[in-house]
Amino acid sequence: MIGWKFAFTRRWAGYLVLTIIFGAACAGLGMWQFARRNEALVEINKVDANYDHTPVSLTEALPTLDSFNESQKWLPVTMTGTYLATDELIVRNRPMNVHPGFEVLTPLLLADGTVFVVDRGWVPTGESADAPGPVPAAPSGEVTVIARLKAGEPTLPGRTASGNQIATIHLADVAERVGAPTYTAAYGLMASEDPAPATRPAGVTRPVADEGSHLSYAFQWMLFALLGFIGLAWAVRQEFRALNADDPEERTRAAERARRVAAKPRSDAEVEDDLIDSTH
């Protein structure tokens, strides 16, 4: 009787190593999906906590020009100042609902001489894909703005723009263009402005509270890891049965398995197949 000696050969050791590697890869992908879900839940919690919060003054939320905490994302802040329309910037490659377009950044000069960058909204492309259509003008004179905070963006290597267009909302670059003390850690997504203009760029809507399918994907990857080891065990068992087919004990077990299979209720399709075979 050969027994289980074959399972300790180099060939099966290799199968075991491959199964472990496969299981580790699946487990890693599963943990990555768990992490992605946690990130989505954190973003949902920020929206729930801040989006409908009572607006606070800009100086209360951001005591210094470079202060901002990610927990403040979507928090409405209020401020009063005058738009620097001549310093308005257009951010390229900003699709909305799969439509190509641009975002309009208008610096707001505050009473203390500092500047806060306001994202006044989105406009579609015009006749040329490289430029927007007509951009609604910002209100002139003093205006009170409520905007929701969002962190500035990093620069992207290889992304360039010219004129009044910029590739990313990198607030340090915006500050250089404005030439005045500017908030460089966060900018604001327009919620309202008073007095309100007749027309304005399309505003940002409340983010949908959707954590995605990360949890189900995580469980699927964990299941794949488990199935790898189950498959290996099944393959080992099948080879054991084949190599030990002449062993009396294994023949007894094989006969018992055959009896159980024969005793199982048969489907109508199997009965019909047997009838057809018998007529032939």
ZAMIKE-874227 format. One line per 5 residues: number of its first residue (from 1); their letters; for each residue x, y, z of N, C-alpha, C. Coordinates in nm, 3 decimals. Atoms other than C-alpha are relative to their C-alpha. Example, Ala and Ser with C-alpha at 12.3 -4.5 7.8 and 13.67 -1.06 7.14 Angstrom:
! ZAMIKE-874227
1	as	0.089/-0.119/0.000/1.230/-0.450/0.780/0.090/0.120/0.000  -0.082/-0.119/-0.006/1.367/-0.106/0.714/-0.077/0.109/0.073
***
This chain:
! ZAMIKE-874227
1	migwk	0.084/-0.119/0.000/0.000/0.000/0.000/0.089/0.125/0.000  -0.079/-0.122/0.012/0.139/0.340/-0.104/-0.032/0.098/0.111  0.041/-0.092/-0.106/-0.063/0.539/0.151/0.015/0.145/-0.042  -0.010/-0.145/0.024/0.008/0.910/0.180/0.142/0.045/-0.033  -0.139/-0.037/0.025/0.379/0.898/0.095/0.013/0.096/-0.118
6	faftr	-0.009/-0.083/0.121/0.318/1.059/-0.246/-0.020/0.149/0.032  0.032/-0.139/-0.033/0.187/1.375/-0.075/0.122/0.076/0.051  -0.119/-0.065/-0.053/0.535/1.444/0.063/0.112/0.007/-0.103  -0.099/-0.010/0.107/0.709/1.440/-0.274/0.020/0.146/-0.040  -0.030/-0.136/0.044/0.864/1.745/-0.438/-0.114/0.057/-0.084
11	rwagy	0.108/-0.048/0.085/0.578/1.766/-0.686/-0.113/0.059/0.083  0.110/-0.050/-0.083/0.311/1.805/-0.418/0.045/0.114/0.090  -0.051/-0.115/-0.074/0.534/2.037/-0.217/-0.009/0.126/-0.086  0.014/-0.113/0.093/0.542/2.259/-0.526/-0.144/0.047/-0.011  0.142/-0.037/0.004/0.161/2.246/-0.549/-0.040/0.076/0.125
16	lvlti	0.033/-0.067/-0.125/0.140/2.346/-0.184/0.053/0.144/0.001  -0.058/-0.135/0.005/0.374/2.642/-0.236/-0.083/0.090/-0.091  0.082/-0.079/0.092/0.170/2.759/-0.535/-0.134/0.035/0.063  0.129/-0.027/-0.065/-0.151/2.728/-0.334/0.014/0.106/0.108  -0.024/-0.101/-0.104/-0.002/2.929/-0.047/0.017/0.139/-0.064
21	ifgaa	-0.019/-0.128/0.069/0.110/3.200/-0.291/-0.133/0.053/-0.051  0.132/-0.040/0.050/-0.235/3.204/-0.451/-0.088/0.050/0.115  0.082/-0.040/-0.115/-0.404/3.220/-0.109/0.044/0.133/0.057  -0.051/-0.127/-0.053/-0.176/3.500/0.009/-0.038/0.116/-0.090  0.038/-0.106/0.094/-0.244/3.700/-0.308/-0.147/0.035/0.015
26	caglg	0.144/-0.024/-0.015/-0.620/3.656/-0.268/-0.029/0.071/0.132  0.021/-0.065/-0.129/-0.603/3.749/0.100/0.044/0.146/-0.004  -0.046/-0.138/0.013/-0.400/4.059/0.015/-0.099/0.086/-0.076  0.100/-0.074/0.076/-0.654/4.165/-0.245/-0.127/0.021/0.083  0.116/-0.015/-0.087/-0.932/4.103/0.006/0.021/0.110/0.103
31	mwqfa	-0.029/-0.105/-0.098/-0.762/4.322/0.267/0.002/0.137/-0.066  0.001/-0.127/0.073/-0.713/4.591/0.003/-0.144/0.049/-0.021  0.141/-0.039/0.017/-1.088/4.585/-0.066/-0.060/0.046/0.132  0.047/-0.048/-0.131/-1.157/4.615/0.308/0.049/0.142/0.025  -0.055/-0.135/-0.020/-0.927/4.919/0.317/-0.072/0.101/-0.088
36	rrnea	0.074/-0.090/0.089/-1.104/5.072/0.016/-0.138/0.031/0.057  0.132/-0.023/-0.060/-1.438/5.025/0.191/0.011/0.096/0.118  -0.018/-0.090/-0.113/-1.306/5.192/0.505/0.021/0.144/-0.046  -0.020/-0.134/0.055/-1.190/5.488/0.296/-0.133/0.060/-0.045  0.130/-0.049/0.046/-1.535/5.514/0.139/-0.089/0.038/0.118
41	lvein	0.081/-0.031/-0.117/-1.701/5.502/0.482/0.046/0.129/0.067  -0.051/-0.124/-0.057/-1.472/5.779/0.607/-0.053/0.119/-0.079  0.051/-0.109/0.083/-1.576/5.998/0.312/-0.150/0.021/0.022  0.144/-0.012/-0.026/-1.944/5.921/0.374/-0.024/0.069/0.134  0.015/-0.062/-0.132/-1.903/6.017/0.740/0.030/0.149/-0.005
46	kvdan	-0.030/-0.143/0.015/-1.745/6.349/0.638/-0.120/0.073/-0.059  0.117/-0.063/0.062/-2.042/6.427/0.416/-0.114/0.012/0.101  0.109/-0.001/-0.098/-2.291/6.330/0.688/0.024/0.104/0.110  -0.030/-0.089/-0.112/-2.112/6.537/0.952/0.006/0.146/-0.042  -0.033/-0.138/0.036/-2.027/6.848/0.750/-0.090/0.064/-0.105
51	ydhtp	0.063/-0.061/0.117/-2.234/6.897/0.438/-0.114/0.095/0.038  0.114/-0.083/-0.042/-2.546/7.034/0.610/0.027/0.075/0.130  -0.036/-0.072/-0.122/-2.357/7.190/0.900/-0.031/0.149/-0.013  0.020/-0.145/0.001/-2.440/7.548/0.995/0.131/0.067/-0.039  -0.124/-0.064/0.043/-2.187/7.771/0.816/0.072/0.070/0.115
56	vslte	-0.084/-0.069/-0.099/-1.900/7.895/1.031/0.086/0.101/-0.074  -0.083/-0.100/0.066/-1.679/8.194/0.963/0.129/-0.064/-0.050  -0.122/0.054/0.059/-1.376/8.132/0.747/0.115/0.004/0.098  -0.112/-0.013/-0.094/-1.134/8.259/1.011/-0.012/-0.095/0.118  0.018/0.098/-0.107/-1.288/8.028/1.270/0.040/-0.139/-0.046
61	alptl	-0.033/0.132/0.052/-1.252/7.722/1.048/0.148/-0.011/-0.035  -0.139/0.000/0.043/-0.909/7.819/0.912/0.071/0.120/0.064  -0.064/-0.112/-0.071/-0.721/8.033/1.167/0.120/0.058/-0.074  -0.117/-0.047/0.075/-0.413/8.055/0.941/-0.018/-0.035/-0.147  0.012/0.021/0.144/-0.360/8.058/0.566/0.033/-0.143/-0.042
66	dsfne	-0.038/0.137/0.036/-0.214/7.706/0.570/-0.064/-0.105/0.091  0.064/0.097/-0.090/-0.447/7.541/0.824/-0.121/-0.062/-0.068  0.115/0.076/0.050/-0.687/7.270/0.713/0.018/-0.143/0.046  -0.001/0.141/-0.040/-0.777/6.924/0.843/-0.101/-0.073/-0.087  0.089/0.076/0.089/-0.929/6.655/0.624/-0.138/-0.025/0.062
71	sqkwl	0.129/0.017/-0.066/-1.204/6.616/0.885/-0.093/0.118/-0.029  0.080/-0.117/0.033/-1.323/6.962/0.771/-0.054/-0.002/-0.142  0.047/0.007/0.139/-1.394/6.850/0.416/-0.152/0.011/-0.004  0.142/-0.028/0.021/-1.739/6.974/0.300/-0.059/0.096/0.103  0.053/-0.091/-0.102/-1.772/7.207/0.602/-0.031/0.136/-0.064
76	pvtmt	0.032/-0.131/0.059/-1.957/7.527/0.493/0.063/0.112/0.083  -0.057/-0.118/-0.064/-1.773/7.850/0.570/-0.057/0.123/-0.069  0.054/-0.125/0.055/-1.893/8.205/0.522/0.105/0.109/0.009  -0.098/-0.108/0.007/-1.690/8.511/0.425/-0.058/0.112/-0.086  0.044/-0.114/0.079/-1.740/8.855/0.274/0.121/0.067/-0.062
81	gtyla	-0.111/-0.063/0.070/-1.518/9.018/0.015/-0.039/0.044/-0.139  0.020/-0.045/0.138/-1.478/9.127/-0.345/0.073/-0.095/-0.094  -0.063/0.091/0.095/-1.412/8.893/-0.636/0.106/0.073/-0.082  -0.106/-0.048/0.089/-1.088/8.948/-0.825/-0.024/-0.061/-0.138  0.042/0.059/0.127/-1.247/8.886/-1.163/0.114/-0.009/-0.100
86	tdeli	-0.111/0.003/0.096/-0.929/8.970/-1.354/0.096/-0.116/0.026  -0.087/0.113/-0.034/-0.750/8.685/-1.173/-0.072/-0.134/-0.009  0.078/0.124/0.010/-1.018/8.426/-1.251/0.075/-0.103/-0.082  -0.070/0.110/0.065/-0.880/8.087/-1.355/-0.097/-0.108/-0.042  0.081/0.110/0.052/-1.021/7.796/-1.553/0.080/-0.130/0.018
91	vrnrp	-0.067/0.130/-0.023/-0.934/7.439/-1.445/-0.041/-0.096/-0.110  0.026/0.086/0.116/-0.905/7.201/-1.738/-0.038/-0.143/0.043  0.029/0.144/-0.015/-1.032/6.843/-1.775/-0.081/-0.030/0.125  0.087/0.023/-0.115/-1.317/6.852/-1.525/-0.136/-0.047/-0.051  0.129/0.050/0.049/-1.597/6.624/-1.651/-0.106/0.002/0.109
96	mnvhp	0.114/0.010/-0.091/-1.941/6.630/-1.494/-0.107/-0.084/-0.069  0.098/0.092/0.059/-2.183/6.343/-1.556/0.042/-0.039/-0.141  -0.066/0.045/0.124/-1.949/6.222/-1.836/0.012/0.110/-0.105  -0.012/-0.109/0.095/-1.969/6.563/-2.009/0.130/0.075/0.027  -0.125/-0.073/-0.022/-1.634/6.740/-2.062/-0.026/0.145/0.037
101	gfevl	0.020/-0.139/-0.040/-1.589/7.081/-1.909/0.114/0.053/0.083  -0.100/-0.073/-0.076/-1.402/7.318/-1.682/-0.062/0.047/0.133  0.045/-0.062/-0.123/-1.424/7.453/-1.328/0.054/0.143/0.005  -0.032/-0.143/-0.002/-1.418/7.826/-1.262/0.047/0.038/0.140  -0.056/-0.045/-0.127/-1.189/7.953/-0.983/0.008/0.153/0.000
106	tplll	-0.004/-0.146/-0.011/-1.242/8.313/-0.874/0.052/0.037/0.138  -0.052/-0.042/-0.131/-1.021/8.454/-0.595/-0.090/0.106/0.062  0.082/-0.095/-0.074/-1.212/8.645/-0.328/0.091/0.078/0.095  -0.083/-0.086/-0.085/-1.031/8.940/-0.168/-0.080/0.037/0.124  0.069/-0.025/-0.126/-1.129/8.965/0.199/0.042/0.134/0.059
111	adgtv	-0.024/-0.132/-0.058/-1.135/9.275/0.419/0.139/0.014/0.060  -0.132/-0.007/-0.062/-0.806/9.187/0.589/0.114/-0.009/-0.102  -0.102/0.004/0.103/-0.624/9.172/0.255/0.040/-0.139/-0.045  -0.029/0.137/0.041/-0.607/8.793/0.233/-0.097/-0.042/-0.111  0.079/0.050/0.113/-0.746/8.594/-0.060/-0.040/-0.144/0.025
116	fvvdr	0.049/0.139/-0.008/-0.962/8.281/-0.050/-0.050/-0.038/-0.139  0.036/0.045/0.135/-1.006/8.081/-0.371/-0.135/-0.069/0.004  0.135/0.057/0.006/-1.368/8.004/-0.455/-0.020/-0.070/-0.134  0.038/0.075/0.120/-1.463/7.734/-0.703/-0.147/0.029/-0.025  0.136/-0.046/0.020/-1.776/7.897/-0.846/-0.086/-0.101/-0.076
121	gwvpt	0.080/0.104/0.064/-1.881/7.584/-1.036/0.057/-0.046/-0.132  -0.043/0.070/0.122/-1.863/7.397/-1.365/-0.066/0.061/-0.122  0.054/-0.044/0.129/-1.907/7.509/-1.726/0.041/-0.101/-0.106  -0.035/0.096/0.105/-1.914/7.288/-2.037/0.099/0.059/-0.100  -0.087/-0.046/0.108/-1.675/7.306/-2.328/-0.081/0.083/-0.099
126	gesad	0.066/-0.082/0.100/-1.752/7.560/-2.598/0.016/-0.061/-0.138  -0.017/0.049/0.137/-1.704/7.535/-2.974/0.128/-0.080/-0.014  -0.126/0.073/-0.001/-1.350/7.417/-2.908/0.011/-0.079/0.129  -0.015/0.082/-0.121/-1.270/7.135/-2.668/0.105/0.055/0.093  -0.107/-0.056/-0.082/-0.976/7.340/-2.541/-0.043/0.121/0.079
131	apgpv	0.045/-0.121/-0.071/-1.188/7.624/-2.405/-0.147/-0.015/0.037  0.141/0.008/-0.040/-1.516/7.665/-2.219/-0.088/0.090/-0.085  0.095/-0.092/0.058/-1.830/7.824/-2.350/-0.004/0.127/0.084  0.009/-0.123/-0.079/-1.947/8.155/-2.203/0.002/-0.030/0.150  -0.013/0.018/-0.145/-1.848/8.178/-1.834/-0.081/0.110/0.069
136	paaps	0.077/-0.104/-0.072/-2.108/8.357/-1.616/0.091/0.085/0.087  -0.087/-0.092/-0.074/-1.950/8.664/-1.462/-0.028/-0.006/0.149  0.016/-0.007/-0.146/-1.889/8.684/-1.089/-0.065/0.132/0.038  0.061/-0.126/-0.044/-2.091/8.948/-0.898/0.109/0.104/0.029  -0.093/-0.108/-0.030/-1.917/9.284/-0.875/-0.034/0.060/0.137
141	gevtv	0.023/-0.060/-0.131/-1.878/9.475/-0.551/0.010/-0.103/0.112  -0.010/0.087/-0.118/-1.899/9.327/-0.203/-0.101/-0.114/-0.009  0.086/0.118/0.008/-2.043/8.977/-0.186/0.030/-0.090/0.120  -0.014/0.097/-0.109/-2.105/8.731/0.095/-0.012/-0.140/-0.059  -0.010/0.132/0.062/-2.009/8.378/-0.001/-0.006/-0.108/0.108
146	iarlk	-0.005/0.123/-0.080/-2.085/8.042/0.158/0.056/-0.109/-0.091  -0.066/0.103/0.080/-1.854/7.769/0.030/0.037/-0.117/0.089  -0.037/0.121/-0.074/-1.771/7.413/0.133/0.147/-0.030/-0.022  -0.145/0.016/0.005/-1.409/7.343/0.217/0.042/-0.128/-0.069  -0.061/0.117/0.063/-1.195/7.110/0.016/0.150/0.024/-0.009
151	agept	-0.146/-0.015/0.002/-0.820/7.044/0.023/0.047/0.036/-0.140  -0.063/-0.028/0.128/-0.602/7.186/-0.251/0.056/-0.127/-0.062  -0.046/0.117/0.074/-0.470/6.950/-0.516/0.150/0.008/-0.026  -0.143/-0.002/0.033/-0.113/6.845/-0.590/0.021/0.030/-0.148  -0.034/-0.015/0.142/0.064/6.921/-0.915/0.011/-0.139/-0.062
156	lpgrt	-0.010/0.126/0.072/0.060/6.648/-1.178/0.111/0.011/-0.104  -0.110/-0.007/0.097/0.383/6.580/-1.370/-0.052/-0.017/-0.143  0.039/0.011/0.140/0.341/6.637/-1.741/-0.128/0.073/-0.036  0.124/-0.074/0.027/0.015/6.831/-1.704/0.031/0.149/-0.004  -0.028/-0.142/0.015/0.053/7.183/-1.836/-0.123/0.073/-0.052
161	asgnq	0.107/-0.085/0.051/-0.177/7.471/-1.921/0.059/0.138/-0.023  -0.052/-0.133/0.031/-0.141/7.825/-2.046/-0.110/0.102/0.017  0.096/-0.108/-0.014/-0.307/8.163/-2.014/-0.067/-0.006/0.137  0.074/0.004/-0.127/-0.580/8.166/-1.752/-0.048/-0.140/0.034  0.036/0.138/-0.029/-0.612/7.787/-1.758/0.108/-0.066/0.085
166	iatih	-0.094/0.077/-0.083/-0.454/7.558/-1.499/-0.040/-0.147/-0.005  0.025/0.144/0.009/-0.421/7.180/-1.487/-0.059/-0.057/0.127  0.051/0.046/-0.129/-0.489/7.128/-1.116/-0.019/0.121/0.092  0.023/-0.109/-0.095/-0.608/7.337/-0.822/0.111/-0.004/0.104  -0.116/-0.007/-0.088/-0.261/7.375/-0.675/0.005/0.142/0.054
171	ladva	0.026/-0.134/-0.054/-0.323/7.668/-0.443/0.126/0.085/0.012  -0.124/-0.079/-0.004/0.042/7.770/-0.411/0.024/0.069/-0.133  -0.014/-0.062/0.133/0.050/7.832/-0.787/-0.102/0.113/-0.017  0.102/-0.105/0.009/-0.276/8.027/-0.763/0.044/0.122/0.079  -0.046/-0.111/-0.082/-0.126/8.239/-0.484/0.106/0.082/-0.073
176	ervga	-0.101/-0.073/0.075/0.170/8.327/-0.707/-0.063/0.087/-0.108  0.068/-0.077/0.104/-0.065/8.441/-0.983/-0.070/0.121/0.061  0.075/-0.109/-0.063/-0.272/8.652/-0.741/0.094/0.105/0.056  -0.095/-0.093/-0.057/0.029/8.808/-0.572/-0.046/0.063/0.130  0.048/-0.050/-0.130/-0.142/8.846/-0.233/-0.004/-0.117/0.096
181	ptyta	0.010/0.111/-0.096/-0.156/8.641/0.091/-0.126/-0.083/-0.026  0.110/0.086/0.045/-0.373/8.346/-0.008/-0.006/-0.127/0.085  0.019/0.129/-0.068/-0.519/8.045/0.172/0.049/-0.110/-0.094  -0.065/0.097/0.087/-0.307/7.761/0.036/-0.024/-0.145/0.038  0.028/0.139/-0.040/-0.435/7.452/0.220/-0.136/-0.045/-0.048
186	ayglm	0.136/0.037/0.038/-0.800/7.463/0.120/-0.062/0.111/-0.083  0.082/-0.096/0.075/-1.038/7.629/-0.122/-0.145/-0.034/0.027  0.141/0.022/-0.030/-1.417/7.646/-0.127/-0.084/-0.028/-0.124  0.098/0.029/0.106/-1.684/7.490/-0.348/-0.125/0.083/0.028  0.109/-0.093/-0.018/-1.955/7.748/-0.399/-0.130/-0.069/0.044
191	asedp	0.134/0.042/-0.042/-2.279/7.691/-0.207/-0.100/0.110/-0.031  0.088/-0.113/0.031/-2.430/8.040/-0.236/0.082/0.127/0.005  -0.061/-0.131/-0.006/-2.339/8.403/-0.289/-0.111/0.105/0.002  0.101/-0.104/-0.018/-2.527/8.718/-0.192/0.068/0.138/-0.014  0.113/0.020/0.090/-2.613/8.915/-0.396/0.027/-0.109/-0.103
196	apatr	-0.013/0.110/0.095/-2.679/8.625/-0.630/-0.006/0.054/-0.143  0.006/-0.043/0.140/-2.604/8.675/-1.001/-0.117/-0.065/-0.072  0.110/0.057/0.079/-2.864/8.605/-1.268/0.034/-0.141/-0.045  -0.045/0.134/0.040/-2.662/8.309/-1.390/0.134/-0.027/0.066  -0.127/0.039/-0.060/-2.371/8.118/-1.243/0.036/-0.139/-0.050
201	pagvt	-0.038/0.136/0.039/-2.171/7.804/-1.323/-0.076/-0.105/0.081  0.071/0.109/-0.068/-2.328/7.470/-1.231/0.069/-0.035/0.130  -0.057/0.028/-0.131/-2.280/7.402/-0.861/0.022/-0.148/0.024  -0.028/0.138/-0.040/-2.154/7.087/-0.694/-0.120/-0.055/0.076  0.110/0.064/-0.072/-2.424/6.848/-0.576/0.054/-0.086/0.113
206	rpvad	-0.040/0.081/-0.116/-2.418/6.649/-0.254/0.049/-0.137/-0.048  -0.051/0.131/0.040/-2.201/6.338/-0.295/-0.096/-0.112/0.044  0.086/0.114/-0.030/-2.396/6.012/-0.306/0.067/-0.088/0.105  -0.053/0.086/-0.107/-2.351/5.800/0.007/0.002/-0.145/-0.050  -0.011/0.134/0.058/-2.233/5.486/-0.170/0.139/-0.055/0.033
211	egshl	-0.128/0.059/-0.038/-1.963/5.266/-0.021/0.053/-0.095/-0.106  -0.045/0.087/0.108/-1.945/5.060/-0.340/-0.013/-0.148/0.034  0.009/0.146/-0.015/-1.904/4.683/-0.374/0.124/-0.058/0.066  -0.128/0.047/-0.056/-1.578/4.661/-0.180/-0.018/-0.115/0.098  0.017/0.105/-0.100/-1.720/4.444/0.098/-0.026/-0.135/-0.067
216	syafq	0.027/0.126/0.069/-1.860/4.180/-0.138/0.124/-0.049/-0.074  -0.123/0.041/0.067/-1.536/4.182/-0.339/0.100/-0.057/0.100  -0.092/0.049/-0.102/-1.337/4.135/-0.018/-0.034/-0.143/0.038  0.041/0.136/-0.036/-1.542/3.829/0.079/0.027/-0.098/-0.115  -0.027/0.087/0.114/-1.505/3.690/-0.273/0.147/-0.040/-0.006
221	wmlfa	-0.143/0.034/0.002/-1.126/3.714/-0.258/0.036/-0.095/0.112  -0.027/0.092/-0.110/-1.122/3.545/0.083/-0.052/-0.140/-0.033  0.055/0.129/0.041/-1.344/3.271/-0.058/0.090/-0.068/-0.102  -0.092/0.057/0.097/-1.108/3.223/-0.351/0.123/-0.060/0.069  -0.115/0.052/-0.074/-0.819/3.180/-0.106/-0.035/-0.133/0.065
226	llgfi	0.043/0.124/-0.063/-1.015/2.915/0.083/-0.020/-0.111/-0.102  0.023/0.101/0.103/-1.117/2.738/-0.237/0.130/-0.057/-0.055  -0.130/0.052/0.045/-0.752/2.712/-0.337/0.046/-0.116/0.085  -0.042/0.108/-0.090/-0.675/2.500/-0.030/-0.097/-0.118/-0.006  0.097/0.109/0.015/-0.998/2.303/-0.067/0.030/-0.079/-0.127
231	glawa	-0.034/0.068/0.125/-0.901/2.228/-0.428/0.124/-0.086/0.013  -0.122/0.078/-0.021/-0.556/2.115/-0.321/-0.031/-0.126/0.079  0.036/0.118/-0.080/-0.703/1.882/-0.057/-0.077/-0.101/-0.083  0.077/0.091/0.086/-0.947/1.740/-0.313/0.093/-0.074/-0.096  -0.093/0.063/0.094/-0.663/1.675/-0.561/0.084/-0.106/0.070
236	vrqef	-0.078/0.098/-0.076/-0.455/1.501/-0.293/-0.084/-0.124/0.027  0.089/0.112/-0.030/-0.752/1.285/-0.197/-0.026/-0.086/-0.124  0.024/0.076/0.123/-0.821/1.188/-0.559/0.120/-0.084/-0.038  -0.119/0.078/0.033/-0.462/1.082/-0.616/0.019/-0.114/0.100  -0.008/0.108/-0.099/-0.467/0.885/-0.291/-0.088/-0.117/-0.040
241	ralna	0.094/0.105/0.039/-0.770/0.694/-0.414/0.051/-0.076/-0.122  -0.050/0.065/0.121/-0.611/0.627/-0.752/0.120/-0.090/0.029  -0.121/0.077/-0.028/-0.278/0.507/-0.613/-0.025/-0.117/0.093  0.027/0.105/-0.098/-0.437/0.292/-0.342/-0.126/-0.078/-0.036  0.125/0.066/0.044/-0.718/0.145/-0.552/0.000/-0.149/0.032
246	ddpee	-0.006/0.144/-0.026/-0.597/-0.212/-0.485/-0.001/-0.034/0.148  0.001/0.025/-0.143/-0.592/-0.172/-0.110/-0.141/-0.043/0.043  0.134/0.048/-0.039/-0.881/-0.370/0.049/-0.083/0.107/0.070  0.078/-0.104/-0.069/-0.981/-0.087/0.277/-0.048/0.108/-0.096  0.042/-0.103/0.096/-0.985/0.161/-0.009/-0.105/-0.055/-0.095
251	rtraa	0.104/0.058/0.085/-1.185/-0.080/-0.224/-0.133/-0.003/0.072  0.124/-0.002/-0.078/-1.437/-0.107/0.057/-0.061/0.140/0.001  0.050/-0.137/-0.001/-1.463/0.270/0.079/-0.053/0.040/-0.138  0.046/-0.032/0.135/-1.495/0.294/-0.301/-0.136/-0.064/-0.026  0.129/0.067/0.018/-1.779/0.039/-0.297/-0.109/0.074/0.075
256	erarr	0.099/-0.075/-0.078/-1.955/0.237/-0.023/-0.037/0.130/-0.071  0.031/-0.123/0.074/-1.924/0.558/-0.227/-0.088/-0.030/-0.119  0.081/0.037/0.114/-2.065/0.381/-0.530/-0.143/-0.034/0.042  0.135/0.033/-0.048/-2.356/0.248/-0.323/-0.079/0.126/0.032  0.071/-0.123/-0.033/-2.439/0.596/-0.194/-0.043/0.076/-0.125
261	vaakp	0.037/-0.067/0.126/-2.431/0.737/-0.546/-0.118/-0.069/-0.064  0.110/0.073/0.061/-2.660/0.460/-0.669/-0.131/0.021/0.075  0.120/-0.016/-0.081/-2.901/0.519/-0.381/-0.059/0.141/-0.009  0.051/-0.137/0.011/-2.938/0.890/-0.456/-0.117/0.006/-0.095  0.114/-0.015/0.092/-3.271/0.993/-0.611/0.049/0.050/-0.134
266	rsdae	-0.042/-0.036/0.135/-3.235/1.023/-0.985/-0.097/0.101/-0.058  0.084/-0.102/0.063/-3.363/1.317/-1.186/-0.076/-0.060/-0.116  0.079/0.045/0.114/-3.625/1.280/-1.457/0.085/-0.008/-0.126  -0.085/0.000/0.120/-3.362/1.365/-1.719/0.087/-0.124/-0.005  -0.084/0.120/-0.003/-3.136/1.079/-1.603/-0.083/-0.124/-0.031
271	veddl	0.086/0.115/0.030/-3.428/0.833/-1.612/-0.031/-0.005/-0.148  0.030/-0.004/0.142/-3.519/0.946/-1.962/0.120/-0.043/-0.083  -0.121/0.041/0.072/-3.158/0.905/-2.076/0.018/-0.150/0.004  -0.014/0.145/-0.011/-3.151/0.547/-1.943/-0.102/-0.071/-0.090  0.102/0.061/0.086/-3.477/0.466/-2.126/0.040/0.007/-0.146
276	idsth	-0.044/-0.015/0.139/-3.339/0.603/-2.451/0.113/-0.096/-0.030  -0.113/0.091/0.021/-3.018/0.404/-2.407/-0.046/-0.143/-0.011  0.048/0.139/0.003/-3.212/0.085/-2.338/-0.068/-0.035/-0.131  0.066/0.028/0.128/-3.413/0.119/-2.660/0.101/-0.018/-0.112  -0.103/0.016/0.103/-3.091/0.143/-2.855/0.070/-0.135/0.013
***
